[in-house]
Amino acid sequence: MTYVVIARYRTQEGAQDTVLALLDTMAAASRREPGNLAYRVHQGTEDPRAVVLYEEYASEADFTAHCATGHFREIVLGKVVPLLESRDVLRCAPRPEVGA
């Protein structure tokens, strides 16, 4: 069973290009972490200030370790969050398959 995190951001006006560049750097660093299975950055097609992150980890502990990394603290907490109008993080675990 994997552990999925969906983060929805809305950037401050005019900050989306800066945020996206920072998140590209974050994604590259995160993909190298043990237990990281995916880290994808998406931008809204109708609203360019809307950003969605899809993150998948082998376990919840791997996500917890991700949040303790220097690159998470420096890039996300230190540089991205101050440029956001809103931030929502949804943590998900897969439901068991029917008939499994």
Secondary structure in CASP SS format (residue, H / E / C, confidence):
PFRMAT SS
TARGET T0000
AUTHOR 0000-0000-0000
METHOD secondary structure of the structure
MODEL  1
M C 1.00
T C 1.00
Y E 1.00
V E 1.00
V E 1.00
I E 1.00
A E 1.00
R E 1.00
Y E 1.00
R E 1.00
T E 1.00
Q C 1.00
E C 1.00
G C 1.00
A C 1.00
Q H 1.00
D H 1.00
T H 1.00
V H 1.00
L H 1.00
A H 1.00
L H 1.00
L H 1.00
D H 1.00
T H 1.00
M H 1.00
A H 1.00
A H 1.00
A H 1.00
S H 1.00
R H 1.00
R C 1.00
E C 1.00
P C 1.00
G C 1.00
N E 1.00
L E 1.00
A E 1.00
Y E 1.00
R E 1.00
V E 1.00
H E 1.00
Q E 1.00
G C 1.00
T C 1.00
E C 1.00
D C 1.00
P C 1.00
R C 1.00
A E 1.00
V E 1.00
V E 1.00
L E 1.00
Y E 1.00
E E 1.00
E E 1.00
Y E 1.00
A C 1.00
S C 1.00
E H 1.00
A H 1.00
D H 1.00
F H 1.00
T H 1.00
A H 1.00
H H 1.00
C H 1.00
A C 1.00
T C 1.00
G H 1.00
H H 1.00
F H 1.00
R H 1.00
E H 1.00
I H 1.00
V H 1.00
L H 1.00
G H 1.00
K H 1.00
V H 1.00
V H 1.00
P H 1.00
L H 1.00
L E 1.00
E E 1.00
S E 1.00
R E 1.00
D E 1.00
V E 1.00
L E 1.00
R E 1.00
C E 1.00
A C 1.00
P C 1.00
R C 1.00
P C 1.00
E C 1.00
V C 1.00
G C 1.00
A C 1.00
END
